């Protein structure tokens, strides 16, 4: 399999089956004008191409594929398995899902299949195989797109039986399972595998986000992720029966909670994802999501979907301002994308997504602001092929772990305000604001390439974590830990002997208690130089065991006790942030950690621009982007260089307005 594409794929979801054929020809003219060179087709066409159990009808899809091939499109061919046809649910009701409340669903919606239904698996696999047999030899098929935005959960009897099988493989014995889930609590001891029931609203569930027994609920998250992954692998393997080479992917969803994407990425040839920030989503958060998607495989990724204008499903669906879509696309490219694709190419006439943006709006003309911006971007992308396959380089890593995501947010206390992704983003934002490249990394990744690693709220420390982190620090790395770290093991049972459990020696502190402050309640941290910074939500009451205090609490009965510490460990150091600090205080600590670790920056000058670089054999490509309201000056180090987007030399004192972009080859 080739690792990338021959050109930057520029296009998106196309549904010609929703339109009269007279529209298709006009679409080809519009898309050629916009420099669109790819189309994702067949995403939700199962009912069209398989109208009954034994009947397949590929005639319309043949026409679509032939048309796109004649026009020299790169085709992203989907398998259509994300929405069941009505006949399947009617004849085989068990293919539909049972929800968290225990309600078995009828036909409707999408992502509506039970992942452990043998009937669904049979027909989905057969469809993928027939598509690959029919189209796999077409040289215009650039990528296979399996299913669509996998997600959701099922709590039916099939899943319950499959869960028991999964548990037997994991634990081997009921004794091990009872111990892992601490079922002596409340007298829930299991004596037969068939006594295990799913943790939904009818059993251990309190709400979909709360549970009486985190052990079983976390295991069900793992099981569900694995079950759906098996569906992906099943279709991938069916395709491989006839097409051994073409890249296979499915579109992920950033920090989506339901699936362990690091595990998924091992089974994908290339990662793709759908980027839909809200009107108030920080640009740093979107950048973090891109870096997470790139980090899943440590390689360039595909942007499978974004909207060229507005969305339809968020609470407030603002238009993208002039230049915003272009700038957003270049941020995506800067952080490792090799494609820019939209949902959708032509706006649907009905259904819940009829107001979701598209290249061609309901007016059916190219004379729109959105189309002109799409055309401009397409023209520019045609000149940037040298960027394909280039890599982002970073000496800062941030650990992102789905087990921790699930466990931290299932834990009953100490504060409902504590959420995993928000904590990760707070630390990411520091590095983003300083143009320090970041890799989002798994806990079992290669730490040797990094000088600084942040592991916010590393609540669950699994087997091997302690040793990997200790080895990193011993060899000179700088590690940043926070409150709610090292509390539990893989099954959410507490590491006894004092917090932060296995990380206690590494951090050089013992956390005796954790105070939870309600919204509006505040403490403060006092640094040795007299700087004061507010803190709240959680406050670790801790004792020094080799570490030094960098800041103490200023109020309450624990005033004067350490709040932030640094511990020398081997040739490196560990910073422990024991409370939720306001930005001034947190960034002061991180400044010291970065000064000690000395990770490489994109540039030494201070700037309000986002500057992100990709490197390859043909040089380093630096993306300069202004996402701020204020005009920003171009840093001096780029003066005299050529802006690849305009062909003009960067002049001294040059300024960039909001959403302006430059790409400079260094």
C-alpha positions in Angstrom: 0.0 0.0 0.0 1.2 3.5 -0.8 1.5 5.7 2.3 -0.2 8.8 0.8 -1.8 10.2 -2.3 -0.5 11.5 -5.6 -2.1 14.9 -5.0 -3.8 16.7 -2.2 -7.3 15.3 -2.3 -9.8 18.2 -2.6 -13.5 17.4 -2.6 -15.9 15.7 -0.3 -19.2 13.8 0.1 -21.1 13.6 -3.2 -24.6 12.1 -3.4 -25.7 12.2 -7.1 -28.3 9.5 -6.4 -30.3 12.3 -4.7 -30.6 14.2 -7.9 -31.8 13.9 -11.5 -29.0 13.0 -13.9 -29.4 16.3 -15.6 -27.8 17.8 -12.5 -24.8 15.5 -12.6 -23.3 17.1 -15.7 -23.6 20.6 -14.3 -22.0 19.4 -11.1 -19.0 18.2 -13.0 -18.6 21.7 -14.6 -18.9 23.4 -11.2 -16.5 21.1 -9.5 -13.9 21.5 -12.3 -14.2 25.2 -11.9 -13.5 24.9 -8.2 -10.5 22.6 -8.8 -12.2 19.8 -6.9 -10.4 16.6 -7.7 -12.0 13.9 -5.5 -15.4 12.7 -4.4 -16.6 10.5 -1.6 -19.5 8.4 -2.8 -21.8 5.6 -1.7 -21.8 6.6 2.0 -25.5 5.9 2.6 -26.7 3.8 -0.3 -27.2 0.4 1.1 -30.9 0.4 0.5 -30.3 1.5 -3.1 -27.7 -1.1 -4.0 -29.3 -4.0 -2.1 -33.1 -3.6 -2.2 -33.6 -7.1 -0.8 -31.7 -10.0 0.8 -30.7 -11.7 -2.5 -30.8 -8.7 -4.9 -28.1 -6.2 -5.7 -28.4 -3.4 -8.1 -25.2 -1.5 -8.9 -26.4 0.1 -12.1 -26.6 3.7 -10.7 -23.3 3.4 -8.8 -21.7 2.1 -12.0 -22.8 5.3 -13.7 -21.4 7.4 -10.9 -18.1 5.6 -10.8 -17.8 5.8 -14.6 -18.6 9.5 -14.6 -16.0 10.3 -11.9 -13.4 8.1 -13.6 -13.8 9.8 -16.9 -13.4 13.2 -15.2 -10.1 11.9 -13.6 -11.4 12.1 -10.0 -9.8 10.4 -7.1 -12.7 8.4 -5.6 -13.2 7.7 -2.0 -15.5 4.7 -2.1 -17.6 4.1 1.0 -19.2 0.7 1.8 -22.7 2.1 2.8 -22.9 0.0 6.0 -23.6 2.9 8.4 -27.4 2.8 8.0 -29.5 -0.4 7.8 -32.0 -0.9 4.9 -35.6 -1.2 6.1 -36.0 -4.8 4.9 -33.2 -6.0 7.2 -34.8 -4.6 10.4 -38.2 -5.8 9.4 -37.1 -9.4 8.8 -34.3 -9.5 11.4 -35.3 -7.1 14.3 -32.2 -8.2 16.2 -30.0 -6.2 13.9 -31.3 -3.0 15.5 -29.9 -1.6 18.7 -31.2 -1.6 22.2 -30.4 1.6 24.0 -29.0 2.5 27.4 -32.6 2.7 28.8 -33.3 -0.9 27.6 -35.6 0.1 24.7 -35.2 -2.0 21.5 -35.2 0.3 18.5 -37.1 0.0 15.2 -36.0 1.0 11.8 -34.7 4.6 11.6 -31.8 7.0 12.1 -28.3 5.8 11.2 -25.5 4.1 13.0 -28.3 1.8 14.0 -26.9 -1.7 13.8 -26.0 -3.9 16.7 -22.3 -4.6 16.3 -22.7 -8.1 17.6 -25.5 -9.1 15.4 -24.5 -12.1 13.2 -27.1 -11.1 10.6 -25.7 -7.5 10.3 -22.2 -8.9 10.1 -23.2 -11.3 7.4 -24.7 -8.7 5.1 -22.2 -6.0 5.8 -19.3 -8.2 5.0 -21.0 -9.5 1.8 -21.7 -6.0 0.6 -18.1 -4.8 1.2 -16.8 -7.9 -0.7 -19.1 -7.3 -3.6 -18.1 -3.6 -3.8 -14.4 -4.6 -3.8 -14.9 -7.3 -6.4 -16.7 -4.9 -8.7 -14.6 -1.7 -8.2 -11.3 -2.7 -6.6 -9.4 -2.8 -9.8 -10.4 0.7 -10.8 -7.3 2.9 -10.6 -9.3 5.9 -9.7 -10.3 4.4 -6.3 -7.9 6.2 -4.1 -9.3 5.1 -0.7 -11.9 2.8 0.8 -14.2 4.5 3.3 -15.7 1.8 5.6 -19.0 2.6 7.3 -19.2 6.2 8.6 -18.5 7.9 11.9 -18.6 4.7 14.0 -20.1 5.2 17.4 -22.9 4.5 19.9 -23.6 1.5 22.0 -26.0 -1.4 22.1 -27.3 -3.2 25.2 -29.2 -6.1 23.6 -29.1 -9.8 24.5 -26.6 -10.5 21.7 -24.2 -7.9 23.1 -24.7 -9.3 26.6 -23.7 -12.8 25.5 -20.7 -11.4 23.5 -19.7 -9.4 26.5 -19.5 -12.6 28.7 -17.3 -14.2 26.1 -15.0 -11.1 26.0 -14.8 -11.2 29.8 -13.9 -14.9 29.9 -11.0 -14.2 27.6 -9.9 -11.2 29.6 -10.2 -12.6 33.1 -10.1 -16.4 32.6 -11.7 -17.0 36.1 -14.7 -15.6 38.0 -12.3 -15.1 41.0 -10.2 -12.7 38.9 -13.3 -10.9 37.6 -14.8 -10.5 41.1 -11.6 -9.1 42.4 -11.2 -6.7 39.4 -14.6 -5.3 39.8 -14.5 -5.4 43.6 -17.8 -7.1 43.8 -17.6 -7.7 47.5 -18.9 -4.2 47.6 -22.7 -4.3 48.1 -22.5 -8.1 47.9 -22.5 -8.3 44.1 -20.3 -11.4 43.9 -20.8 -13.3 40.6 -20.8 -17.2 40.8 -21.7 -17.9 37.1 -20.7 -16.1 33.9 -24.4 -16.0 33.0 -25.1 -13.9 36.0 -23.3 -11.0 34.4 -25.7 -8.4 33.0 -24.9 -5.3 31.0 -24.2 -2.0 32.9 -27.1 0.1 31.7 -30.0 1.9 33.2 -31.6 -1.4 34.2 -28.6 -2.6 36.2 -25.5 -0.8 37.5 -26.1 2.5 35.6 -27.1 5.6 37.5 -27.1 7.8 34.4 -25.3 7.2 31.1 -22.3 9.0 32.7 -22.6 7.5 36.2 -22.3 4.0 37.5 -22.3 2.1 40.7 -19.5 -0.1 39.6 -16.9 1.6 37.4 -15.0 -1.7 36.8 -17.8 -3.3 34.8 -18.8 0.0 33.1 -15.2 0.7 32.0 -14.9 -2.9 30.7 -18.1 -2.4 28.7 -16.6 0.7 27.1 -13.6 -1.4 26.2 -15.8 -4.2 24.9 -18.0 -1.9 22.9 -15.0 -0.3 21.3 -13.5 -3.7 20.5 -16.9 -4.9 19.1 -17.3 -2.1 16.7 -13.6 -2.3 15.7 -14.3 -6.0 14.8 -16.9 -4.7 12.4 -14.4 -2.4 10.8 -11.8 -5.2 10.5 -14.4 -7.5 9.0 -15.2 -5.1 6.2 -11.6 -4.3 5.7 -10.7 -7.9 5.3 -13.6 -8.4 2.9 -12.2 -5.7 0.7 -8.7 -7.2 0.9 -10.1 -10.3 -0.8 -10.1 -8.4 -4.0 -8.1 -5.2 -3.4 -4.7 -5.7 -1.6 -3.3 -2.2 -2.1 -5.8 0.7 -1.8 -5.8 2.5 1.5 -8.6 1.7 3.9 -10.0 4.1 6.5 -13.0 5.2 8.4 -13.8 8.7 9.5 -13.1 9.3 13.2 -14.4 12.2 15.3 -11.5 13.9 17.2 -11.9 13.4 21.0 -15.0 11.3 20.6 -15.3 9.4 23.9 -16.8 6.1 22.8 -14.0 4.4 20.9 -10.3 3.9 21.8 -8.8 5.5 18.7 -5.2 4.6 19.5 -6.3 0.9 19.3 -8.3 1.6 16.2 -5.5 3.3 14.4 -3.4 0.1 14.5 -6.0 -1.4 12.1 -6.3 1.5 9.8 -4.0 2.2 6.8 -4.5 6.0 7.2 -6.5 8.0 9.8 -9.3 10.3 8.6 -11.6 12.5 10.7 -14.4 15.0 10.6 -13.7 18.5 11.9 -16.8 20.4 13.0 -15.8 23.1 15.6 -18.6 25.3 17.1 -18.9 29.0 16.7 -16.9 29.4 20.0 -14.5 26.5 19.8 -11.0 27.8 20.5 -8.6 27.5 17.6 -6.2 25.8 20.0 -8.8 23.0 20.6 -9.2 22.4 16.9 -5.4 22.3 16.6 -5.3 19.8 19.4 -7.8 17.5 17.7 -5.7 17.6 14.5 -2.6 16.7 16.5 -4.5 13.9 18.2 -5.6 12.5 14.8 -2.0 12.8 13.5 -0.7 11.2 16.7 -2.8 8.1 16.4 -0.4 6.7 13.8 2.3 9.4 13.9 1.6 10.0 10.2 -0.2 12.5 7.9 -4.0 12.0 8.0 -7.1 12.8 6.0 -9.6 15.5 6.7 -12.7 13.5 5.5 -15.3 16.2 6.4 -15.6 19.8 7.2 -18.3 22.3 6.2 -17.6 25.0 3.6 -20.0 27.3 5.4 -22.3 26.4 8.3 -23.4 23.3 10.1 -26.9 22.3 11.0 -26.8 20.2 14.1 -25.1 22.4 16.7 -27.1 24.7 19.0 -25.9 27.8 17.1 -24.9 27.3 13.5 -23.1 30.5 12.5 -21.8 31.2 9.0 -18.1 30.9 8.6 -16.8 34.5 8.1 -15.0 35.4 4.9 -11.6 33.8 4.9 -12.5 31.5 7.8 -12.9 28.3 5.9 -9.7 28.9 4.0 -7.7 29.6 7.2 -9.3 26.6 8.9 -8.3 24.4 6.0 -4.7 25.6 6.1 -4.6 25.0 9.9 -5.7 21.4 9.1 -3.0 21.1 6.5 -0.4 22.6 8.8 -1.1 20.0 11.5 -0.6 17.0 9.2 -3.5 16.6 6.7 -2.9 15.5 3.2 -6.6 16.1 2.1 -9.2 18.8 2.4 -12.7 17.4 2.0 -16.2 18.8 2.6 -19.5 17.5 3.7 -21.1 18.1 1.3 -20.6 19.0 -2.3 -24.2 19.7 -3.1 -26.8 20.7 -0.5 -29.5 18.1 0.1 -33.1 19.0 -0.7 -34.6 17.4 2.4 -33.8 15.5 5.6 -32.2 16.8 8.8 -29.0 17.9 7.0 -30.7 20.1 4.3 -29.4 23.2 6.0 -25.9 21.8 6.4 -23.5 23.8 4.2 -22.3 22.7 0.8 -20.1 23.8 -2.1 -23.3 24.1 -4.2 -26.1 25.7 -2.2 -29.8 25.4 -2.8 -29.6 28.2 -5.3 -27.8 25.8 -7.6 -25.2 28.3 -8.8 -21.5 29.0 -8.6 -22.1 32.7 -8.0 -21.9 32.6 -4.2 -19.4 33.7 -1.7 -18.9 30.2 -0.5 -18.2 28.8 -4.0 -15.7 31.6 -4.7 -13.8 30.8 -1.5 -13.8 27.1 -2.4 -12.5 27.9 -5.8 -9.7 30.1 -4.4 -8.6 27.3 -2.0 -8.7 24.7 -4.8 -6.5 26.8 -7.0 -4.0 27.3 -4.2 -3.9 23.7 -3.2 -2.9 22.7 -6.8 0.4 24.4 -6.2 1.2 22.8 -2.9 1.9 19.2 -3.8 5.4 19.3 -2.3 3.8 19.4 1.2 2.2 15.9 0.6 3.7 13.3 3.0 5.8 15.8 5.0 5.9 15.3 8.8 5.3 17.5 11.8 8.2 17.5 14.3 7.7 17.9 18.0 9.7 17.6 21.2 6.7 17.9 23.5 4.3 15.1 24.0 0.9 15.1 25.8 -0.5 11.7 26.8 -4.1 11.1 25.8 -5.6 7.8 27.0 -9.1 6.5 26.5 -9.0 4.3 29.5 -8.3 7.4 31.6 -11.0 9.3 29.7 -13.6 6.7 30.7 -12.4 6.1 34.2 -12.0 9.7 35.3 -15.5 10.6 34.2 -17.1 7.6 35.7 -15.5 8.2 39.1 -17.9 9.2 41.8 -16.2 12.3 43.1 -14.5 14.5 44.0 -16.0 17.1 41.6 -18.5 17.0 38.8 -16.6 19.9 37.2 -13.6 17.6 36.4 -13.6 16.4 32.8 -10.8 14.8 30.9 -10.6 16.6 27.6 -10.9 20.0 29.2 -7.8 19.2 31.4 -5.8 18.0 28.4 -6.7 21.1 26.4 -5.6 23.5 29.2 -2.1 22.1 29.0 -2.1 21.9 25.2 -3.1 25.5 24.9 0.0 26.6 26.7 2.2 25.0 24.1 0.0 26.2 21.2 0.2 29.8 22.3 4.0 29.6 22.3 4.2 27.8 18.9 5.8 24.7 20.5 4.9 21.7 18.4 3.0 19.0 20.3 2.4 15.3 19.6 -0.6 13.7 21.2 0.7 10.3 22.3 -0.4 7.1 23.8 0.8 6.0 27.2 2.8 3.1 25.7 4.3 5.2 22.9 8.0 6.0 22.2 8.9 8.6 24.8 12.5 8.9 23.8 11.9 11.5 21.1 10.5 14.0 23.6 12.1 16.5 26.0 8.9 17.4 27.8 5.8 15.2 28.4 2.6 16.4 30.0 0.3 13.8 31.5 -2.7 15.7 32.9 -5.1 13.9 35.3 -3.4 10.5 34.8 -6.0 9.0 37.1 -5.6 5.4 35.9 -2.0 4.1 36.0 -2.0 0.7 34.2 0.7 -1.9 34.2 3.9 -0.6 32.6 3.0 3.1 32.9 5.1 3.7 36.0 8.2 2.1 34.5 7.8 4.0 31.2 7.5 7.3 32.9 10.4 6.7 35.3 12.6 5.6 32.4 11.8 8.8 30.5 12.6 11.1 33.5 15.7 9.2 34.5 17.2 9.8 31.1 16.7 13.5 31.4 13.1 14.1 30.4 10.8 16.7 32.1 7.4 15.2 33.1 4.4 17.3 34.1 1.8 15.6 36.4 -1.3 17.0 38.0 -3.9 16.4 40.7 -6.0 13.2 40.3 -3.0 11.2 39.1 -1.9 7.7 40.0 -5.2 7.0 41.9 -6.4 3.7 40.4 -5.4 0.7 38.4 -6.9 -0.8 35.3 -10.1 -1.8 36.9 -10.6 1.4 38.8 -9.5 0.0 42.2 -7.4 2.4 44.2 -3.6 2.0 44.4 -3.2 1.6 48.2 -0.3 3.2 50.1 -1.1 6.8 49.4 -1.7 9.0 46.3 -0.3 9.3 43.7 0.1 5.6 44.0 2.8 4.1 41.7 3.9 7.7 40.8 4.6 8.7 44.4 8.4 8.2 44.3 8.6 9.8 40.9 6.7 12.9 42.0 8.3 13.0 45.4 5.1 13.9 47.2 2.4 12.2 49.2 -1.1 13.5 48.7 -3.0 12.9 52.0 -6.3 14.5 51.1 -8.1 16.1 48.1 -10.3 19.2 48.8 -13.1 19.9 46.3 -14.1 23.5 45.9 -17.6 24.3 44.6 -18.0 26.9 41.8 -17.3 30.3 43.2 -15.0 29.0 46.0 -11.4 29.9 45.5 -8.0 29.4 47.1 -4.7 30.9 45.9 -1.2 29.8 45.3 1.8 31.8 46.5 5.1 31.4 44.6 8.5 32.0 46.2 8.9 35.3 44.3 5.6 36.5 45.8 3.5 36.0 42.7 -0.1 35.0 43.6 -2.5 33.1 41.4 -6.1 31.9 42.1 -6.9 28.2 42.2 -10.0 26.2 42.7 -12.0 23.0 41.9 -9.5 20.6 43.4 -6.7 21.2 45.9 -4.3 18.4 46.8 -3.2 18.5 50.5 0.3 17.0 50.2 3.6 16.4 51.9 7.0 16.7 50.4 8.9 13.4 50.1 12.0 14.7 48.3 10.3 17.3 46.1 10.6 21.1 46.6 7.7 23.4 46.8 7.4 25.9 44.0 4.1 27.4 45.3 2.1 27.0 48.5 -1.5 27.5 49.3 -2.4 30.9 50.6 -5.7 30.3 52.3 -7.8 27.9 54.4 -6.5 25.4 57.0 -3.9 24.1 54.6 -2.4 27.5 53.9 1.4 27.2 53.7 1.3 23.6 52.5 2.7 22.8 49.0 0.4 23.3 46.0 3.0 22.9 43.1 6.2 21.0 43.4 9.3 19.9 41.5 11.2 16.7 42.1 14.6 15.7 40.7 14.5 12.1 39.5 17.6 10.7 37.8 18.8 13.2 35.2 15.3 14.7 34.8 12.6 16.3 36.7 8.9 15.9 37.6 6.6 18.9 38.1 3.4 18.2 40.0 0.6 20.7 39.8 -1.7 19.9 42.7 -4.6 22.2 42.0 -6.6 23.8 39.2 -4.7 27.0 38.7 -5.8 30.1 36.8 -3.8 30.7 33.6 -1.2 33.1 35.0 -0.1 30.6 37.7 -0.3 27.5 35.5 1.7 29.1 32.7 4.3 30.3 35.2 4.9 26.7 36.2 5.0 25.5 32.6 7.4 28.2 31.7 9.9 26.8 34.2 9.3 23.2 33.0 9.9 24.2 29.4 13.0 26.3 30.2 14.4 23.2 31.9 13.4 20.8 29.2 14.4 23.0 26.2 12.1 21.6 23.5 12.5 23.1 20.0 10.2 26.0 19.0 8.9 26.9 15.6 10.6 30.3 16.1 12.2 32.2 18.9 10.4 35.5 18.3 7.2 36.2 20.3 4.1 36.4 18.0 0.3 36.2 18.1 0.3 34.2 14.9 -0.1 30.4 14.9 3.1 29.1 13.2 3.2 25.4 12.5 5.8 23.6 10.4 5.9 20.4 8.3 9.2 19.0 7.2 10.2 16.8 4.4 13.0 16.1 1.9 12.2 19.3 0.0 12.5 21.5 3.0 10.4 22.9 5.9 7.0 24.4 5.2 6.0 27.0 7.7 2.3 28.0 7.9 1.7 31.5 9.3 -2.0 32.0 10.3 -3.7 34.8 12.1 -6.7 33.7 14.2 -6.8 36.8 16.4 -9.0 39.9 16.0 -5.9 42.1 16.0 -3.5 42.6 13.1 -0.2 40.8 13.6 3.2 41.6 12.3 5.1 38.9 10.4 8.2 37.8 12.4 11.5 39.0 11.1 12.9 35.5 10.4 10.5 35.2 7.5 11.4 38.5 5.8 12.9 37.9 2.4 11.3 34.4 2.1 8.7 33.6 -0.6 5.0 33.2 0.3 4.0 30.1 -1.7 0.4 31.2 -1.9 1.1 34.5 -3.6 4.6 34.1 -5.0 5.6 37.4 -3.3 8.6 38.0 -1.1 7.7 38.8 2.6 8.6 42.4 3.2 9.9 44.0 6.5 7.0 45.2 8.7 4.4 43.2 6.8 1.2 42.6 8.7 -1.5 39.9 8.6 -5.2 40.5 9.3 -7.5 38.0 10.8 -7.7 34.8 8.8 -4.7 35.8 6.6 -2.4 32.8 5.8 1.1 32.6 4.5 3.1 29.4 3.7 6.8 30.0 3.7 9.4 27.4 2.6 12.5 27.5 4.7 
